[in-house]
Amino acid sequence: MSDMTRNQPLAGKGIVVTRPARQAQALAQLIEAAGGRPVLFPAIEIREVDDPRPFLDLVDRLDAFDLAIFISPNAVNRAIQPILERRALPSRLKVAAIGGASVRALAGYGVSGVIAPRERYDSEALLDLPELAQPAGMRVVIFRGQGGRELLGETLSARGAKVEYGECYRRGRPDLDPVPLLAAWARDELHAVTVTSSDGLRNLLEMVGGPGRVHLLRTPLFAPHPRIAETARGLGVEKVIVTGPGDEGLLAGLTAYFNAAR
């Protein structure tokens, strides 16, 4: 392996990054540092909820809760700032998060000592932690987007916790022009697609339309969770690679794939 290949394993590769616009830069910078060319095409847009009053009412009742769970960086960014504008976090309130990116986002607001899984970034991994094994009698608030997965709340409820949801954002499909993306595919300049949510993948298929769908289904797709990979295969993507969690996991998966291809 040459020094160039070792230091820039993604040299010459166009990588589509579909994270929401505010979250795409970290992965884009990792791809660039590895010699690749990130192509930003957000497949999910994070929007305000139509009626913020239920969320704000819950914020005013935070003292009644024992544990607050943030399911994503979006949940952190959309919840913590309005919380801190109204009040301080209760000193007795424990805080949990699903992934490393959410832990880092919380740290940016001065929140430390966060309960979080270290290897897998999903609800199942959080539920496996000893701190959540016996939550009977605990009052738990889960900060999430509208219509999120129910597994976490349902499992904690089944274990005896009293669960409420603080829905602080909603997901939408961006109104982006796919023509530049389709043109890059036609020039054979796109070699991989990274997808970090099943909803984002479904949006992407709709956004690129019929001609783009053919290209997308034939392009190697990298997903940081088996659940997203299963969705991709079900939608007809021909080559799906499951990576480790987070941006670092995606980069490692991309690097290993293209090194092997050489």
N, C-alpha and C positions, 0 to 999 in steps of 0.2 A: 504494500500500500504506500503510495507516494505521500510526501508531506502535505501536498495540496489536498489530496483526498481525505487525509486524516484531519486536517485543520478546517477544511470546508467541505464536509461530506454532502452538502446539498447544492454544491456549485452547479449552476445551470438549470436548476429545477424551479419551476413555478408552482407555488403552493397556495391554494385557495384557503383563506382564513374566514370562517363564517361566524365567529363570535360576535356578539353585540359590539357596536362601534366603540363604546367606552372601555371594553375589556380586551380589545384585539391587539393593542400595542405591545404588550409583553410577549405574546407568542410571535408577533411579527418581528420583533427585535431579535428573538432567539433564532428564527429562521434566517434572518439577514446575517447574523454573526456566524452561522454555519454555511454561508455562501449562497443560500437560496434567495428566491425573489418572492416575498409574500404578496399575494393579491387579495386585498381586503374586499369582502363582499358579505356584509352582515346579513344573516338570514333571520335574525330576531331583532325586534326593536322593543326596548323597555319603555313603557309609557306610564303615565300617572293613572291611578284608579279614578273612576268616574265620580265616586263619592268617598271622600277621605274621612267622613265623620265616624264610621265604625272603628277605623284604625286609630284615630285620635282619642276616641273614648277609651279604647283599650290602653293606650299610652298613659292616660290619666289614672288608670287602675293598676299600673305595673307593680305597686307595692303589694298587691294581693297574690303575686306569682312567686313561685320558688325557682323556676328555671325558664330561661328564654333561649330558644333555638333559632339560629339563622341558617336557612337552608342553602344560601348562595351568596356570592359577593353582591349581587343585585339586591338581595334582601337586606344585607348590611347597609349598603349605600342609600337605599330608599327608606330604611327604617331609622337608623341611628341619628341621622342629622335632624329630622323632625322631632325625634325623642329629646335630643339634647337641647333643641330650641325651646322645649316646653318644660324640661325638668332634668334632673340628674338621674342616672340609673340607680335604682335602690342598691344599697351596699350589700344587702343579703341575697340579692338576685344572682344566681349562678347563670353562666352563659355557656352555650354549646354551639358548635358549628359543624357542618358536614365535611368541609375540605380545607386544605391548607390556604387556598386563596381567600376563603372567608375569614380564616384566622388572621391572616395578614391585613385584610381590610378592617377587621375589628381593632387590631393593634394601631392602625392609623388614626383611630378615634380614641386611643388611650385605654382600650379594653383588653385586659390581660387575664391570664389564668383560664383560658377558654378550654372547655372539654371538647375534644375532637379526635376522630380516628386518625391514624398515622399512615396507613398503607392503602386502604380503599376509601374512596371519597363517595359514599352513598349512604342512604338512610339505613340500609341493612348494617353497615359497618358501625354507624353511630349507635344503633340499637344493641349491638354486641358489646358495647363498653360496659364495664361494671357499674359505672355511675347511673346508668339507665336501666339496669337489670331489675330493680325493685322500686319502681316509682309510685307505688300505691299511696294515695293521699296527697301526692304532689300536685301543685297547680302549675301547668306548663303552657306557655304561649309559644307558638311557632310562627315566626315571621317568614312570609313566603309571597309568591305571586298568586294572583287569582287562578284558581283551578289547578293547583299543584297536586303532586302525588299524595295519596291518602295513607300510604303505608305507615309512615312515621306516626301520625296522629292516631290512627286506628290501633296500632300495636301498643302505644303508650296507654291509650284508653283501656285496652284489653288487660293491661298490666295493673290497672287501678288508678292511673293518673287522671286528672281533670284537665282536658285540653281545650284551648281556644286558639283561633288563628288570627294573626295580624297580617291581613293581606294588604301589602303596601305598594304593589305595582301590578301591571298586567303586561302580557306579552302580545306583540303584534307582528304582522308581516311587513317588512319595510317596502316602500315604494321605490325600488331601484331599477335603473335601466340595465337590462342584462346584455345589451349589445356588445359593450367592450369585453365582457367575459366570454361571450360566444365567439367573438373575433379572435381572442387569444386561444381558445380551444381549436379553432379552425387553423390557426398557425402552428399548432402543436406546441404551444408554450405553457400549457398547464399539465403538470405531471402528478399532482396529488390534491386531494380535498380533505380538509380537517373539519370535523363536525362534532360539536360538544353537547348537542341535545337532539332528541328525536323530533321535537317540534321544529327545530331549526332545519333539520333534513327535509321534513315534509314541506316546509316553506320554500326551501331552496329548489326542490323539484318543481313547485308551482311557479316560482319566479323565473326560472330559466326557460320554461315553456317546452314545447315539443322538440325542437331541434337541440336545445340544450340538454334535454333529458337523455338523449342518446349519448352525448359526450359524458355527462355526469355518471351514468350507469357503467361506463367503460373505464372511468378514471379510478385508480386506487384511492379508497376512502379510509381515513384514519380516525378512529373513535376511541376516546379514553374510558369507555365503559362497555361491558358486554351487552347491556340492554340497548344501547344505541346501535351497536353492531348488528344485533338481531333485527332491529327495525330496518336498517339499511339492506340487509339480505332479503327481508320480506318485501321490500320495495323494488328489488331487482338489481341492486348494485353487484357487479360481478366479482370485485376483489375488495374485501373488507379486512382491515388490519386493526385488531384491538391493541391499544397501547397501554402504558402505565397511566396513572391519573395526572391531571393537571397539564399545564403547558410543558413542563419538563418531561412528562411521560410521552406527550405527543412528539416532542423533538427527538427523544430517544427512539421512538418507533419509526419516525421518518428516516433517521440516520441509519438504523439497522437495515431498513428495507432497501434504501438506495445503495448502501455499501454492499449488500448481498447481490443486488442487481448488477453491480459492476463485475 
